[in-house]
Amino acid sequence: MDPEELFASATAAVLRGDFDAAVHFLHEDVVFDMSRSRGPLQGVYRGREEIRRYWEEMYEAWSPVAWDVQAVAHPDPETVVVESRPRARGRGSGIELQGRGGLIVRVRDGKLTAITLFQSPEEALAAAGSG
């Protein structure tokens, strides 16, 4: 599977709340870099268990409605840059959240090995050397 297909499959599993299936797509050394996030879960998550805990914490606070992702560049065979448009609702507050960002997604050995968040697809493209 190419990076776009792997990421789409993992994303679909997360949106279903099927974290066991989603973890299957992650390399054991995966790094999920959310250090540029403006939300409370900002940080860098390393390994399958930390990322699983991130998803669990996200679901405690938010009820994901949708997460649209679209590939915008393939800088190399193991990398895809995607535009990300998450939409969610606060579990307690009912507040609707909409966002737009960019991600650099990398694979190795047929698994997702790095996912790095940027505030826009343009920032992600520039960081990937594609913009």
N, C-alpha and C positions, 0 to 999 in steps of 0.2 A: 504494500500500500504506500502511496506517496504521502507527503506531509499533510496535504489538504484533506485527503480521504481519512487518514488517521485522526486528525483533529476533528473533523465532522462527526466521525463515529464516537469519539470520546465525548464530545459536546452533547450529542443526542442522548448518551447514557446518563450524563450528569443531569440534563433537563428532566429525564424520567425519574431521577432520584436513585438510579441504579449504580451506586458507587463501586460495587464489586465489578461490574462490567467495565466501568470507566477506568478503573485501576489497571485492568488488563492491557490497556493501550499505552501505559506509562513504562518507560525504561526504569530499571531499579535506581539509577543515578539521576533521575529527572530533577530539574530545577524549574520552579514556577516563580518568576520574578514579578511580583506585584508592588515593587518598591515605588513605582510612579503613581500608584493608585491614590485617589483622593478620599477613599473610604476607610472605614475602621479596620479592615483586614489587610491594610498595607503591610508589605514585608516580602521576604524571600522565603519560599517554602522548598525544602529539599527532601526528596524521596517520596515514595508512594504514601506512606502513613501521614506525613505532614500535609500533603496535598489533600488527602482524604479528609483530614481534620478541617482544613480550610473549607472544603465543600460542605461539611456538616455544619460548621459555624455559619456559613452563608445561608444555608437552608433554615437555620434557627431564626435568623432575622428577616429573611426575604423569601417570598414565594415566587420563584422565577415564572414569568409568563412566557418569555421567549428570549432567544439569544440568536440573532441573525448574524452569520459570519459569511464573508465573501472574500475569496482570494483576490488580491490586487497585484501580486507579483510572485514569481518563483525565481529568486536570485541564484539558486543552484538546486540540484536534484533532491537535496535533503532539507531544503528550507522553503517555507511559504510565508508571505506577509499577508495578513488578513485584516479587513475592516470588521470591527466588532460593534454590534448594536444591541446591547442587553436591555431588556425591559423586565421589571420586577415590581412586586407590591410588598410593602412592609407588613409582616405578619400581625403585629400588634396595632400599628397605626393605620394601615390601609393606604399609606402614601404610595403613589406611583413613581417609579424611578425609570428614567430613560437615559441612556448614555451612548456615546460614540467614542471609539478608541481604535487603536491598532495593536496588532500582536505580531511578533516574529515567532514562528513555530519551527522547531528543528527536530529532525528524527535521526536515529542511529539504530542499526540492527532491527529495523522494522517497528520501532517503538518511539513514542514521543520522548525526547530527551531534554528539551528546553522550550519554555513558553514565556515570552517576555512582553509585558504590557507597556504600551505607550499611550499618551493622551490623544493621539490622532493617528490615522493610517499614514499620513504624511511624515510624521516623526518616525514611525516604524520603518517606512521606506528609506528614509535618510540613514537611519542606523544600520539597515541591512545593506546599504550601498546601492540601493535601487532607485533612489529618488533624486 
